[in-house]
């Protein structure tokens, strides 16, 4: 999840039951660890997106999440998540 967490960088995930927009979470997809930012929170699932990806990920059920990265800059995380979501929506408008 460039530029903050390049592929192959070791990250420490902390188990939690609550997630907010801007959190950076880790989950397994086909036995591969995916680290992406939460851009929307629903009752039983999360919507995530890599910061430099154009596409929004499929729904991630909260019970599939391994944990989140402990990052103290909540305001910056929230701002980046909102910008990333907006860019994904703009891209999908022109490439559907």
C-alpha positions as CSV (number, residue, x, y, z in Angstrom):
1,X,0.0,0.0,0.0
2,X,2.3,2.6,-1.3
3,X,3.6,5.1,-0.3
4,X,3.3,4.2,3.4
5,X,3.7,0.4,3.2
6,X,5.5,-0.9,0.1
7,X,5.1,-4.5,-0.9
8,X,7.2,-6.8,1.3
9,X,7.4,-4.4,4.2
10,X,6.8,-6.0,7.6
11,X,3.8,-4.7,9.4
12,X,2.4,-5.4,12.9
13,X,-1.4,-5.9,13.0
14,X,-3.3,-5.4,16.2
15,X,-6.5,-7.3,16.8
16,X,-9.6,-5.2,17.3
17,X,-13.4,-5.4,17.0
18,X,-14.0,-1.9,15.8
19,X,-12.9,-0.1,12.6
20,X,-13.3,3.4,11.4
21,X,-12.7,5.1,8.0
22,X,-9.0,5.6,7.5
23,X,-7.9,2.5,9.4
24,X,-5.3,0.4,7.6
25,X,-6.2,-3.2,7.9
26,X,-4.8,-6.6,7.0
27,X,-6.8,-9.5,5.6
28,X,-6.1,-12.7,3.8
29,X,-7.1,-13.1,0.1
30,X,-6.2,-16.4,-1.5
31,X,-3.5,-17.0,1.2
32,X,-1.9,-13.6,0.5
33,X,-1.9,-10.8,3.1
34,X,-3.6,-7.7,1.7
35,X,-3.0,-4.4,3.5
36,X,-5.5,-1.7,2.5
37,X,-7.2,1.4,3.9
38,X,-10.8,1.3,5.1
39,X,-12.9,3.8,3.1
40,X,-16.4,2.8,4.4
41,X,-17.7,0.9,7.4
42,X,-20.9,-1.1,7.2
43,X,-22.6,-3.3,9.9
44,X,-21.0,-6.6,8.9
45,X,-18.4,-5.7,6.3
46,X,-15.8,-3.1,5.4
47,X,-15.0,-1.4,2.0
48,X,-11.3,-1.1,1.4
49,X,-9.0,0.3,-1.2
50,X,-5.3,0.5,-1.7
51,X,-4.2,4.2,-1.7
52,X,-2.8,4.0,-5.3
53,X,-5.3,1.5,-6.7
54,X,-8.1,2.7,-9.0
55,X,-10.6,0.1,-8.0
56,X,-12.4,-0.3,-4.7
57,X,-12.0,-3.8,-3.2
58,X,-14.9,-6.2,-2.8
59,X,-16.7,-6.3,0.6
60,X,-14.4,-7.6,3.4
61,X,-16.4,-9.3,6.2
62,X,-15.1,-8.1,9.6
63,X,-14.5,-11.7,10.7
64,X,-12.0,-12.1,7.9
65,X,-9.8,-9.1,9.1
66,X,-6.6,-10.1,10.9
67,X,-6.1,-6.7,12.5
68,X,-5.2,-3.1,11.9
69,X,-2.0,-1.1,11.9
70,X,-1.7,1.1,15.0
71,X,-1.4,4.6,13.4
72,X,-1.9,7.6,15.6
73,X,-2.6,10.1,12.8
74,X,-6.4,9.6,12.6
75,X,-7.1,12.9,10.8
76,X,-4.6,12.2,8.1
77,X,-5.9,8.6,7.7
78,X,-9.5,9.8,7.4
79,X,-8.5,12.5,4.8
80,X,-6.5,10.0,2.7
81,X,-9.4,7.5,2.8
82,X,-11.9,10.1,1.6
83,X,-9.6,11.2,-1.2
84,X,-8.9,7.6,-2.2
85,X,-12.6,6.8,-2.3
86,X,-13.4,9.9,-4.4
87,X,-10.7,9.0,-6.9
88,X,-12.0,5.4,-7.2
89,X,-15.5,6.7,-7.9
90,X,-14.3,9.2,-10.5
91,X,-12.2,6.5,-12.2
92,X,-15.2,4.0,-12.3
93,X,-17.4,6.7,-13.9
94,X,-15.1,6.9,-16.9
95,X,-14.2,3.2,-17.1
96,X,-17.5,1.3,-16.6
